[in-house]
Amino acid sequence: MAVYALGSYEPKIHPDAFIHPDATVIGNVEIGSDSSIWPQAVLRGDVGKIIIGARTSIQDGTVVHCTEVQPTIIGDNCVVGHLAHLESCTVEDLALVGNGSIVLHRAIVRTGAIVGAGAVVPNGMEVPSGAMALGVPAKLRMDSVTKGVIELIAASYVENGRRFRSDLRRLD
Protein backbone atom coordinates (compact mmCIF):
# COMPACT_ATOMS: atom_id res chain seq x y z
CA MET A 1 0.00 0.00 0.00
CA ALA A 2 1.11 3.56 -0.62
CA VAL A 3 1.13 5.14 2.83
CA TYR A 4 3.21 8.28 3.20
CA ALA A 5 4.31 10.54 6.02
CA LEU A 6 4.36 14.23 5.15
CA GLY A 7 6.76 16.10 7.39
CA SER A 8 5.75 15.27 10.95
CA TYR A 9 2.32 13.91 9.91
CA GLU A 10 2.06 10.13 9.70
CA PRO A 11 -1.18 8.30 8.96
CA LYS A 12 -2.67 6.41 11.91
CA ILE A 13 -4.22 3.24 10.56
CA HIS A 14 -5.90 0.73 12.84
CA PRO A 15 -4.33 -2.72 12.41
CA ASP A 16 -7.75 -4.21 11.56
CA ALA A 17 -8.32 -1.80 8.66
CA PHE A 18 -7.83 -2.94 5.07
CA ILE A 19 -5.89 -0.57 2.82
CA HIS A 20 -5.69 -1.89 -0.74
CA PRO A 21 -2.12 -1.89 -2.12
CA ASP A 22 -3.21 0.52 -4.88
CA ALA A 23 -4.79 3.07 -2.52
CA THR A 24 -2.86 6.16 -1.38
CA VAL A 25 -2.92 7.55 2.16
CA ILE A 26 -0.86 10.68 2.86
CA GLY A 27 -0.15 12.69 5.99
CA ASN A 28 -2.63 13.64 8.72
CA VAL A 29 -5.10 10.79 8.25
CA GLU A 30 -6.73 8.46 10.81
CA ILE A 31 -8.48 5.25 9.74
CA GLY A 32 -10.56 3.24 12.20
CA SER A 33 -11.00 -0.45 12.88
CA ASP A 34 -12.49 -2.67 10.15
CA SER A 35 -12.58 0.21 7.67
CA SER A 36 -11.61 -0.43 4.06
CA ILE A 37 -9.86 1.82 1.56
CA TRP A 38 -10.18 0.44 -1.97
CA PRO A 39 -8.04 0.68 -5.16
CA GLN A 40 -7.12 4.14 -6.43
CA ALA A 41 -8.74 5.87 -3.46
CA VAL A 42 -6.66 8.86 -2.34
CA LEU A 43 -6.82 10.27 1.19
CA ARG A 44 -4.58 13.35 1.23
CA GLY A 45 -4.19 14.93 4.65
CA ASP A 46 -1.59 17.48 3.59
CA VAL A 47 -2.98 20.80 4.84
CA GLY A 48 -5.51 19.53 7.38
CA LYS A 49 -6.88 16.38 8.96
CA ILE A 50 -8.93 13.48 7.62
CA ILE A 51 -10.69 11.12 10.03
CA ILE A 52 -12.31 7.88 8.85
CA GLY A 53 -14.28 6.09 11.55
CA ALA A 54 -14.65 2.37 12.19
CA ARG A 55 -16.33 -0.04 9.73
CA THR A 56 -16.39 2.57 6.95
CA SER A 57 -15.78 1.85 3.27
CA ILE A 58 -14.00 4.35 1.01
CA GLN A 59 -14.43 2.82 -2.43
CA ASP A 60 -12.44 2.74 -5.64
CA GLY A 61 -11.26 6.04 -7.08
CA THR A 62 -12.62 8.21 -4.27
CA VAL A 63 -10.74 11.38 -3.35
CA VAL A 64 -10.84 12.66 0.23
CA HIS A 65 -9.15 16.00 0.94
CA CYS A 66 -9.42 18.85 3.47
CA THR A 67 -8.40 22.44 4.04
CA GLU A 68 -6.28 24.14 6.69
CA VAL A 69 -9.38 25.33 8.55
CA GLN A 70 -11.85 22.47 7.98
CA PRO A 71 -11.08 18.75 8.42
CA THR A 72 -12.92 16.02 6.59
CA ILE A 73 -14.64 13.67 9.01
CA ILE A 74 -16.37 10.48 7.93
CA GLY A 75 -18.03 8.59 10.78
CA ASP A 76 -18.54 4.95 11.69
CA ASN A 77 -20.45 2.48 9.50
CA CYS A 78 -20.43 4.76 6.45
CA VAL A 79 -20.25 3.84 2.79
CA VAL A 80 -18.57 6.20 0.33
CA GLY A 81 -19.17 4.99 -3.23
CA HIS A 82 -16.82 4.75 -6.17
CA LEU A 83 -15.35 7.96 -7.61
CA ALA A 84 -16.78 10.24 -4.93
CA HIS A 85 -15.03 13.47 -3.88
CA LEU A 86 -15.29 14.69 -0.29
CA GLU A 87 -13.55 17.85 0.86
CA SER A 88 -13.71 19.62 4.24
CA CYS A 89 -17.10 18.13 5.07
CA THR A 90 -18.64 15.94 7.75
CA VAL A 91 -20.37 12.65 7.08
CA GLU A 92 -21.92 11.40 10.31
CA ASP A 93 -22.25 7.74 11.35
CA LEU A 94 -24.41 5.40 9.24
CA ALA A 95 -24.52 7.65 6.18
CA LEU A 96 -24.03 6.77 2.52
CA VAL A 97 -22.38 8.91 -0.17
CA GLY A 98 -23.19 7.53 -3.61
CA ASN A 99 -20.97 6.83 -6.60
CA GLY A 100 -19.57 9.86 -8.37
CA SER A 101 -21.00 12.35 -5.91
CA ILE A 102 -19.29 15.44 -4.52
CA VAL A 103 -19.64 16.73 -0.96
CA LEU A 104 -18.02 20.13 -0.45
CA HIS A 105 -16.77 22.46 2.29
CA ARG A 106 -18.73 22.70 5.54
CA ALA A 107 -21.46 20.38 4.23
CA ILE A 108 -22.89 17.92 6.75
CA VAL A 109 -24.43 14.58 5.84
CA ARG A 110 -26.34 13.55 8.97
CA THR A 111 -26.74 10.07 10.42
CA GLY A 112 -28.98 7.91 8.26
CA ALA A 113 -28.83 10.23 5.23
CA ILE A 114 -27.90 9.37 1.66
CA VAL A 115 -26.19 11.45 -1.02
CA GLY A 116 -27.38 10.00 -4.32
CA ALA A 117 -25.08 8.94 -7.14
CA GLY A 118 -23.73 11.93 -9.06
CA ALA A 119 -25.17 14.51 -6.65
CA VAL A 120 -23.29 17.67 -5.73
CA VAL A 121 -23.77 18.78 -2.12
CA PRO A 122 -22.62 22.42 -2.15
CA ASN A 123 -20.70 24.34 0.50
CA GLY A 124 -22.54 24.56 3.81
CA MET A 125 -25.53 22.36 2.89
CA GLU A 126 -26.96 20.01 5.51
CA VAL A 127 -28.52 16.70 4.51
CA PRO A 128 -30.84 15.79 7.43
CA SER A 129 -31.21 12.32 8.91
CA GLY A 130 -33.42 10.14 6.75
CA ALA A 131 -33.16 12.44 3.72
CA MET A 132 -31.66 11.89 0.30
CA ALA A 133 -29.68 14.60 -1.51
CA LEU A 134 -30.20 14.21 -5.26
CA GLY A 135 -29.08 16.16 -8.32
CA VAL A 136 -26.79 19.03 -9.24
CA PRO A 137 -26.91 21.06 -7.12
CA ALA A 138 -28.43 18.63 -4.65
CA LYS A 139 -32.04 19.01 -3.63
CA LEU A 140 -33.44 17.22 -0.59
CA ARG A 141 -36.01 14.46 -0.63
CA MET A 142 -37.02 14.24 3.02
CA ASP A 143 -37.78 10.99 4.90
CA SER A 144 -36.96 8.76 1.95
CA VAL A 145 -34.21 6.48 3.32
CA THR A 146 -35.31 2.95 4.17
CA LYS A 147 -34.28 2.10 7.73
CA GLY A 148 -31.52 -0.51 7.98
CA VAL A 149 -30.31 -0.27 4.38
CA ILE A 150 -27.09 1.64 5.17
CA GLU A 151 -26.23 -0.77 8.00
CA LEU A 152 -26.53 -3.76 5.63
CA ILE A 153 -24.33 -2.17 2.98
CA ALA A 154 -21.71 -1.07 5.52
CA ALA A 155 -21.61 -4.55 7.08
CA SER A 156 -21.09 -6.17 3.68
CA TYR A 157 -18.02 -3.98 3.11
CA VAL A 158 -16.61 -4.88 6.54
CA GLU A 159 -16.82 -8.54 5.54
CA ASN A 160 -15.35 -7.86 2.11
CA GLY A 161 -12.46 -5.91 3.67
CA ARG A 162 -11.75 -8.85 6.00
CA ARG A 163 -11.78 -11.23 3.03
CA PHE A 164 -9.37 -9.03 1.09
CA ARG A 165 -7.10 -8.60 4.13
CA SER A 166 -6.74 -12.37 4.45
CA ASP A 167 -7.04 -13.63 0.85
CA LEU A 168 -5.76 -10.96 -1.55
CA ARG A 169 -2.52 -11.91 -3.27
CA ARG A 170 -0.75 -10.34 -6.18
CA LEU A 171 -0.06 -12.38 -9.31
CA ASP A 172 2.60 -11.14 -11.69
FIBADO-169541 format. One record per residue (C-alpha): z negated, y, x. Coordinates in pm, whole numbers, padded with zeros to 5 digits, always signed. Layout:
ZYX;...
# end
This chain:
+00000+00000+00000;+00062+00356+00111;-00283+00514+00113;-00320+00828+00321;-00602+01054+00431;-00515+01423+00436;-00739+01610+00676;-01095+01527+00575;-00991+01391+00232;-00970+01013+00206;-00896+00830-00118;-01191+00641-00267;-01056+00324-00422;-01284+00073-00590;-01241-00272-00433;-01156-00421-00775;-00866-00180-00832;-00507-00294-00783;-00282-00057-00589;+00074-00189-00569;+00212-00189-00212;+00488+00052-00321;+00252+00307-00479;+00138+00616-00286;-00216+00755-00292;-00286+01068-00086;-00599+01269-00015;-00872+01364-00263;-00825+01079-00510;-01081+00846-00673;-00974+00525-00848;-01220+00324-01056;-01288-00045-01100;-01015-00267-01249;-00767+00021-01258;-00406-00043-01161;-00156+00182-00986;+00197+00044-01018;+00516+00068-00804;+00643+00414-00712;+00346+00587-00874;+00234+00886-00666;-00119+01027-00682;-00123+01335-00458;-00465+01493-00419;-00359+01748-00159;-00484+02080-00298;-00738+01953-00551;-00896+01638-00688;-00762+01348-00893;-01003+01112-01069;-00885+00788-01231;-01155+00609-01428;-01219+00237-01465;-00973-00004-01633;-00695+00257-01639;-00327+00185-01578;-00101+00435-01400;+00243+00282-01443;+00564+00274-01244;+00708+00604-01126;+00427+00821-01262;+00335+01138-01074;-00023+01266-01084;-00094+01600-00915;-00347+01885-00942;-00404+02244-00840;-00669+02414-00628;-00855+02533-00938;-00798+02247-01185;-00842+01875-01108;-00659+01602-01292;-00901+01367-01464;-00793+01048-01637;-01078+00859-01803;-01169+00495-01854;-00950+00248-02045;-00645+00476-02043;-00279+00384-02025;-00033+00620-01857;+00323+00499-01917;+00617+00475-01682;+00761+00796-01535;+00493+01024-01678;+00388+01347-01503;+00029+01469-01529;-00086+01785-01355;-00424+01962-01371;-00507+01813-01710;-00775+01594-01864;-00708+01265-02037;-01031+01140-02192;-01135+00774-02225;-00924+00540-02441;-00618+00765-02452;-00252+00677-02403;+00017+00891-02238;+00361+00753-02319;+00660+00683-02097;+00837+00986-01957;+00591+01235-02100;+00452+01544-01929;+00096+01673-01964;+00045+02013-01802;-00229+02246-01677;-00554+02270-01873;-00423+02038-02146;-00675+01792-02289;-00584+01458-02443;-00897+01355-02634;-01042+01007-02674;-00826+00791-02898;-00523+01023-02883;-00166+00937-02790;+00102+01145-02619;+00432+01000-02738;+00714+00894-02508;+00906+01193-02373;+00665+01451-02517;+00573+01767-02329;+00212+01878-02377;+00215+02242-02262;-00050+02434-02070;-00381+02456-02254;-00289+02236-02553;-00551+02001-02696;-00451+01670-02852;-00743+01579-03084;-00891+01232-03121;-00675+01014-03342;-00372+01244-03316;-00030+01189-03166;+00151+01460-02968;+00526+01421-03020;+00832+01616-02908;+00924+01903-02679;+00712+02106-02691;+00465+01863-02843;+00363+01901-03204;+00059+01722-03344;+00063+01446-03601;-00302+01424-03702;-00490+01099-03778;-00195+00876-03696;-00332+00648-03421;-00417+00295-03531;-00773+00210-03428;-00798-00051-03152;-00438-00027-03031;-00517+00164-02709;-00800-00077-02623;-00563-00376-02653;-00298-00217-02433;-00552-00107-02171;-00708-00455-02161;-00368-00617-02109;-00311-00398-01802;-00654-00488-01661;-00554-00854-01682;-00211-00786-01535;-00367-00591-01246;-00600-00885-01175;-00303-01123-01178;-00109-00903-00937;-00413-00860-00710;-00445-01237-00674;-00085-01363-00704;+00155-01096-00576;+00327-01191-00252;+00618-01034-00075;+00931-01238-00006;+01169-01114+00260;
# end
